[in-house]
């Protein structure tokens, strides 16, 4: 026990004992700068300096275009270009489907498999549109219940509403 207390006391004395840091001119041995420091002060200043440097670096990287150079971060321009290209490719895909259907129908007409009178460009374009399954268009039980509630509320609101005379309309 006494050894532990002595060690703690010695560490405490070393941390808080004042020391002097002197910077001398080597040629003239003239004192140019001096500090009175303790080890605790040095430790605190070093810790604060490290925290400030880390914080400033984090803010510089997070809020400037420098973050684009870090792997995993993409630029906003790149995201915008990717979105535009995705939209263009989607529209080109639909245009390609329509053109393929049109060319296929022209081939049928030219080979005699389809009569010219039945040939209609609008029907060809409509055939390329994707059809939605009728089962997906049916209302669910919850939707039907909601419709009933809304229609009942509308009926009750119409019954409780007082008719407005022409004079009252003119006042508004």
C-alpha positions in Angstrom: 0.0 0.0 0.0 2.6 2.6 0.9 4.4 1.9 -2.4 1.3 2.6 -4.4 0.7 5.9 -2.6 4.3 6.9 -3.1 4.0 6.1 -6.8 0.8 8.2 -7.1 2.4 11.1 -5.2 5.5 11.0 -7.4 3.4 10.9 -10.6 1.4 13.8 -9.3 4.5 15.8 -8.4 6.0 15.1 -11.9 2.8 16.2 -13.6 2.5 19.5 -11.7 6.1 20.4 -11.1 7.1 23.6 -13.0 9.8 23.3 -15.5 11.4 25.9 -17.7 11.7 25.6 -21.5 14.4 28.0 -22.7 15.3 28.6 -26.4 18.8 30.0 -26.8 20.6 31.6 -29.8 23.4 29.1 -30.4 26.0 31.6 -31.5 25.6 34.1 -28.7 23.9 32.0 -26.1 21.4 34.7 -25.7 18.0 33.7 -24.4 15.4 34.3 -27.1 12.4 32.6 -25.6 11.4 30.9 -22.4 8.3 29.1 -20.9 7.3 27.9 -17.5 5.5 24.6 -18.1 4.2 21.6 -16.4 3.8 18.1 -17.9 0.0 18.5 -17.4 0.0 21.7 -19.4 1.9 20.1 -22.2 -0.5 17.1 -22.2 -3.6 19.3 -22.3 -2.3 21.5 -25.1 -1.2 18.5 -27.1 -4.7 16.9 -26.7 -6.5 20.1 -27.5 -4.3 20.6 -30.6 -5.0 17.1 -31.8 -8.8 17.5 -31.3 -8.8 20.9 -33.2 -6.8 19.4 -36.1 -9.1 16.4 -36.3 -12.2 18.6 -36.2 -11.0 21.1 -38.8 -9.9 18.2 -41.1 -13.3 16.6 -40.7 -15.2 19.8 -41.6 -12.9 20.5 -44.6 -13.5 17.0 -46.0 -17.3 17.0 -45.2 -18.3 20.4 -46.5 -16.0 20.9 -49.5 -15.5 19.1 -52.8 -12.5 17.3 -51.4 -14.8 14.5 -50.3 -15.1 13.4 -53.9 -11.5 12.2 -53.8 -12.3 9.7 -50.9 -13.3 6.3 -52.2 -17.0 5.6 -51.7 -18.1 9.2 -52.1 -19.5 10.2 -55.4 -19.9 13.7 -56.7 -23.3 15.3 -57.1 -22.6 15.9 -60.8 -22.0 12.1 -61.2 -25.3 11.3 -59.5 -27.1 13.8 -61.7 -25.5 12.4 -64.8 -26.4 8.8 -63.8 -30.0 9.7 -63.2 -30.3 11.5 -66.6 -28.7 8.5 -68.3 -31.0 6.1 -66.6 -34.0 8.1 -67.8 -32.6 8.3 -71.4 -31.9 4.6 -71.5 -35.5 3.9 -70.4 -37.0 6.1 -73.0 -34.7 4.6 -75.7 -35.8 1.1 -74.6 -39.5 2.0 -75.1 -38.7 3.7 -78.4 -36.8 0.6 -79.6 -39.7 -1.7 -78.6 -42.1 0.5 -80.6 -39.8 0.5 -83.6 -39.4 -3.2 -83.5 -43.1 -3.8 -83.4 -43.6 -1.4 -86.3 -41.0 -3.1 -88.4 -42.4 -6.5 -87.5 -45.9 -5.4 -88.7 -44.4 -4.0 -91.9 -42.7 -7.3 -92.5 -46.1 -9.1 -92.1 -47.7 -6.7 -94.6 -44.9 -7.2 -97.1 -44.9 -11.0 -96.8 -48.7 -11.1 -97.1 -49.4 -12.4 -93.7 -51.5 -9.4 -92.8 -53.9 -7.4 -94.9 -53.1 -3.8 -95.5 -56.6 -2.7 -94.4 -55.9 -4.1 -90.9 -52.6 -2.3 -90.6 -52.8 0.7 -88.2 -49.8 2.4 -86.7 -51.7 3.3 -83.5 -52.6 -0.3 -82.9 -49.0 -1.3 -83.3 -47.8 1.3 -80.8 -50.5 0.3 -78.4 -49.4 -3.3 -78.6 -46.0 -2.3 -77.3 -47.4 -0.8 -74.1 -47.2 -3.0 -71.2 -50.6 -4.2 -70.0 -51.5 -4.2 -66.3 -53.0 -7.3 -65.0 -56.7 -6.9 -64.1 -56.2 -8.5 -60.8 -53.9 -5.6 -59.8 -56.6 -3.1 -60.7 -59.3 -4.6 -58.4 -60.0 -2.7 -55.2 -59.0 -4.4 -52.0 -61.4 -4.9 -49.0 -59.8 -2.0 -47.1 -60.3 0.3 -50.1 -64.0 -0.7 -50.5 -64.6 -0.1 -46.8 -63.0 3.4 -47.1 -65.1 4.2 -50.1 -68.3 3.3 -48.2 -67.2 5.5 -45.2 -66.4 8.4 -47.5 -69.7 8.2 -49.3 -71.7 8.0 -46.0 -69.8 11.0 -44.7 -70.6 12.9 -47.9 -74.3 12.0 -47.6 -74.5 13.1 -44.0 -72.6 16.4 -44.7 -75.0 17.1 -47.6 -78.0 16.5 -45.3 -76.8 18.7 -42.5 -75.8 21.5 -44.8 -78.3 24.3 -44.9 -79.4 25.6 -48.3 -78.0 29.1 -49.0 -80.4 31.7 -50.4 -79.5 34.1 -53.2 -79.3 37.0 -50.8 -76.7 35.3 -48.6 -74.7 34.4 -51.7 -74.7 38.0 -52.8 -73.5 39.1 -49.3 -70.4 36.9 -49.7 
